[in-house]
Amino acid sequence: MNNIALKKALLSCPGDSIQKHIDHIGMSQAELAERLGRSVPKLNELINGKAPITKETAIKLEYVLGVQAGFWLNLERRYQDELLEIEQMEHLEQYHDWVSSFPLAKMKSLGILPKTNNKTELADLLLRFFRVPSPEQWSNIYNGSSLAFKIELRFTSEPQAISVWLRLGEVQAEKLTLATFDKKKLRDSYKDKTTSFIRIKTLIA
């Protein structure tokens, strides 16, 4: 069983906790639906994780079941986070071939990537490295005419490898600390150089 299948198997929606609670106190779904002011089909959607627990529903559950609204909202938040994580993993699994096209061994030796063979993890790290959400955007930037990047690599033999070194240059440039632009200093520097040039020219003449 892979990580995605395992996470799906362990996934529990907030409705599971609602069902356990009403089973514990001996309340039927029909009675809970009536007390919440919902139809039974709508309550089934909530119990089965097909409808989210909203703030309004959480407050109603607090009054009906005696469990604070914050508890239900936290359950919903964690559930949505877990769903998002699974969706991201499924999203990244599609990019294993793209990952293999990069010089992974060299990138690992340079510390750009960790020493792992997990293609899903590497796909995530590569997308973050290039600041793109998918290989399609990577291709648009490095293989096509892009506003973000001025050099097209589509005619090079190793566009993936070259894009890594170019991106490394960008990362290093982002770390540079430059002095605040001073227009007066620039103008004075220009005047000094112009004056020196005139003097040299006069001496030569």
C-alpha positions as CSV (number, residue, x, y, z in Angstrom):
1,M,0.0,0.0,0.0
2,N,1.5,3.3,-1.1
3,N,1.4,6.6,1.0
4,I,-1.7,7.9,-0.8
5,A,-3.7,4.7,-0.4
6,L,-2.7,4.6,3.3
7,K,-3.7,8.2,3.9
8,K,-7.1,7.5,2.2
9,A,-7.6,4.4,4.3
10,L,-6.9,6.4,7.5
11,L,-8.9,9.4,6.5
12,S,-11.8,10.1,8.9
13,C,-14.4,12.8,8.2
14,P,-16.0,14.9,11.0
15,G,-19.2,13.1,10.3
16,D,-17.7,9.9,11.8
17,S,-17.3,11.8,15.2
18,I,-20.9,13.0,14.9
19,Q,-22.2,9.5,14.3
20,K,-20.1,8.1,17.3
21,H,-21.5,10.8,19.5
22,I,-25.1,10.3,18.7
23,D,-24.6,6.5,19.0
24,H,-23.2,7.0,22.5
25,I,-26.1,9.1,23.7
26,G,-28.7,7.0,21.9
27,M,-29.9,9.6,19.4
28,S,-30.9,8.6,15.8
29,Q,-29.9,10.4,12.7
30,A,-33.6,11.3,12.1
31,E,-33.8,12.9,15.6
32,L,-30.5,14.8,15.1
33,A,-31.7,16.1,11.7
34,E,-34.9,17.3,13.3
35,R,-33.1,19.1,16.2
36,L,-30.6,20.7,13.7
37,G,-33.4,21.8,11.4
38,R,-32.1,19.8,8.5
39,S,-33.6,17.1,6.3
40,V,-32.3,13.5,6.8
41,P,-30.7,13.5,3.3
42,K,-28.8,16.7,4.2
43,L,-27.7,15.3,7.5
44,N,-26.4,12.2,5.6
45,E,-24.3,14.4,3.4
46,L,-22.8,15.9,6.6
47,I,-22.2,12.5,8.2
48,N,-20.6,11.1,5.1
49,G,-18.2,14.0,4.6
50,K,-20.0,15.3,1.5
51,A,-21.0,18.5,3.1
52,P,-18.7,20.6,5.3
53,I,-19.3,21.7,8.9
54,T,-19.9,25.4,8.7
55,K,-19.8,27.9,11.6
56,E,-23.6,27.8,11.7
57,T,-23.7,24.0,11.8
58,A,-21.0,23.9,14.5
59,I,-23.0,26.2,16.7
60,K,-26.1,24.1,16.3
61,L,-24.1,21.0,17.1
62,E,-22.9,22.6,20.3
63,Y,-26.4,23.2,21.5
64,V,-27.8,19.9,20.4
65,L,-24.9,17.6,21.4
66,G,-23.2,19.7,24.1
67,V,-19.8,19.7,22.4
68,Q,-18.2,23.1,21.7
69,A,-18.5,24.6,18.2
70,G,-14.7,25.0,18.1
71,F,-14.2,21.2,18.4
72,W,-16.3,20.6,15.3
73,L,-14.7,23.4,13.4
74,N,-11.2,22.0,14.2
75,L,-12.3,18.6,13.1
76,E,-13.4,20.1,9.8
77,R,-10.2,22.1,9.3
78,R,-8.0,19.0,9.9
79,Y,-10.2,16.9,7.5
80,Q,-9.9,19.6,4.8
81,D,-6.1,19.8,5.3
82,E,-5.8,16.0,5.0
83,L,-7.9,16.1,1.8
84,L,-5.7,18.8,0.4
85,E,-2.5,16.8,1.2
86,I,-3.9,13.8,-0.6
87,E,-4.9,15.9,-3.6
88,Q,-1.4,17.4,-3.7
89,M,0.2,14.0,-3.6
90,E,-2.0,12.7,-6.4
91,H,-1.1,15.9,-8.3
92,L,2.6,15.4,-7.9
93,E,2.5,11.7,-8.8
94,Q,1.7,12.7,-12.4
95,Y,5.1,14.4,-12.7
96,H,7.5,11.5,-12.0
97,D,8.7,11.5,-15.7
98,W,9.4,15.2,-15.6
99,V,11.4,14.8,-12.4
100,S,13.6,12.1,-14.0
101,S,14.6,14.5,-16.8
102,F,16.7,16.6,-14.4
103,P,20.3,15.9,-13.3
104,L,19.1,14.6,-9.9
105,A,22.4,13.1,-8.8
106,K,24.2,16.4,-9.4
107,M,21.5,18.4,-7.7
108,K,21.6,16.1,-4.7
109,S,25.4,16.4,-4.5
110,L,25.1,20.2,-4.5
111,G,22.5,20.1,-1.8
112,I,19.8,21.5,-4.0
113,L,17.7,18.4,-3.5
114,P,17.8,16.0,-0.6
115,K,19.2,12.5,-1.0
116,T,15.8,10.7,-1.5
117,N,14.5,8.6,-4.4
118,N,10.9,9.5,-3.6
119,K,9.8,11.0,-6.9
120,T,6.7,12.6,-5.4
121,E,8.8,14.5,-2.8
122,L,11.3,15.5,-5.5
123,A,8.5,16.8,-7.7
124,D,7.3,19.0,-4.9
125,L,10.8,20.3,-4.2
126,L,11.5,21.0,-7.9
127,L,8.3,22.9,-8.4
128,R,9.1,25.0,-5.3
129,F,12.7,25.5,-6.6
130,F,11.5,26.9,-9.9
131,R,8.5,28.7,-8.4
132,V,5.9,27.0,-10.7
133,P,2.8,24.9,-9.9
134,S,3.3,22.4,-12.7
135,P,5.8,21.2,-15.4
136,E,3.5,23.0,-17.9
137,Q,4.4,26.4,-16.4
138,W,8.1,25.4,-16.2
139,S,8.0,24.6,-19.9
140,N,6.2,27.9,-20.7
141,I,9.0,29.8,-18.9
142,Y,12.1,28.0,-20.0
143,N,11.1,26.5,-23.3
144,G,8.8,29.2,-24.6
145,S,8.5,32.9,-25.0
146,S,8.1,34.1,-21.4
147,L,7.8,37.5,-19.8
148,A,9.5,36.0,-16.7
149,F,12.5,34.6,-18.5
150,K,14.2,36.1,-21.6
151,I,16.2,33.0,-22.8
152,E,14.5,30.2,-24.6
153,L,16.1,26.8,-24.0
154,R,13.9,24.7,-26.3
155,F,16.8,24.5,-28.9
156,T,19.4,23.4,-26.4
157,S,20.3,19.8,-25.8
158,E,19.7,19.8,-22.1
159,P,17.1,22.4,-21.2
160,Q,16.4,20.9,-17.8
161,A,20.0,21.0,-16.6
162,I,20.6,24.5,-18.0
163,S,17.4,25.8,-16.3
164,V,18.8,24.5,-12.9
165,W,22.0,26.5,-13.2
166,L,20.1,29.6,-14.4
167,R,17.7,29.3,-11.5
168,L,20.6,28.9,-9.1
169,G,21.9,32.2,-10.4
170,E,18.6,33.8,-9.7
171,V,18.5,32.4,-6.2
172,Q,22.0,33.7,-5.5
173,A,21.1,37.2,-6.9
174,E,18.1,37.3,-4.6
175,K,20.4,36.9,-1.6
176,L,22.6,39.9,-2.6
177,T,22.3,43.0,-0.4
178,L,22.5,46.1,-2.5
179,A,22.9,49.7,-1.3
180,T,19.8,52.0,-1.7
181,F,19.8,53.7,-5.0
182,D,21.2,57.3,-4.7
183,K,20.5,59.4,-7.7
184,K,22.9,62.2,-6.5
185,K,25.8,59.8,-6.0
186,L,25.2,58.3,-9.5
187,R,25.2,61.8,-11.1
188,D,28.3,62.9,-9.2
189,S,30.1,59.7,-10.2
190,Y,29.2,60.3,-13.8
191,K,30.5,63.9,-13.6
192,D,33.7,62.7,-12.1
193,K,34.3,60.1,-14.8
194,T,33.4,62.7,-17.5
195,T,35.9,65.2,-16.0
196,S,38.6,62.5,-15.8
197,F,38.0,61.5,-19.4
198,I,38.3,65.1,-20.6
199,R,41.6,65.5,-18.7
200,I,43.0,62.4,-20.2
201,K,41.9,63.4,-23.7
202,T,43.5,66.8,-23.2
203,L,46.8,65.3,-22.1
204,I,46.9,62.9,-25.1
205,A,46.2,65.7,-27.5
